């Protein structure tokens, strides 16, 4: 596979709710949600949990002082998905261009969502004074974000059924299952392959048919699987997260190639996540639990 047609997924943070470092999380990692996708020459980042901090350092090393262009897609505004943003080193470099994308949440557009995280009295540095170049794009779910070959800037246009193989395409599906304002699910398409990032979703009675159509045939489905079925049934219903059974049911119903369990419960240690992966494989054989440092090449 050439570099220009590569679709590579890297996991920098896989936990939900709050960071949980320590000896019990060594193998899977304790950082909260952040996934990097290399689509050809484009760098897409999904969520800015504490995992984005190490990713930022890595991106600056790769750019070696040259221009760095990053598209950051935020699923929603909860702290575990944004806690690392103030410490994302590329924000402080004049050679960095960052495009922010997120749905409107609680009446706030994406700029209103992220700016308070990096402004007094909550943070000593004001984002608006940083030397990086930033643009902000609020998504409604009715459009696609598209990078055409040879064009540096993304365009946002009405969603089309199919994209060209040399285009990087991100399509958004908005859910209402994660309290209180919902979350965005992103589908990344490039070179005939598809990755779906569906964290912070909950399917109580049955999965939304429109969501299944959105996921249908994905090469990789990264899906929230925070709870065991027993814990969900006893105390966690309505929290906006899924079980391993919900995740595997989506994978089977939508005919995906591989399922990656994600947004791990912070109180679950490595051994428990091992056990959940094996249990999930009994429902859907091509299931893998996400861990920090995990890479998937498509």
Buried (B, 14 or more C-beta within 10 A) or exposed (E): EEEEBBBBBBBBBBBBBEBBEEEBBEBBBBBBBBBBBBBBEBBBBBBBBBBBBBBBBBBBEEBEEEEBBBBBBBBBBBEBBBBBBBBBBBBBBEBBBBBBBBBBBEEBBBBBBBBEBBBEEEBEEEBEEBEBBBBBBBBEBEBBBBBBEEEEEBEBEEEEEEBEEBBBBBBBBBBEBBEEBBBBBBBBBBBEBBBBBBBBBBBEEEBBEEBBEBBEEBBBBBBBBBBBEEBBEEEBEEBBBBBBBBBBBBBEBBEBBBBBBBBBBBEBBBEBBBEBBEBBBEBBEEBBBBBBEBEBEB
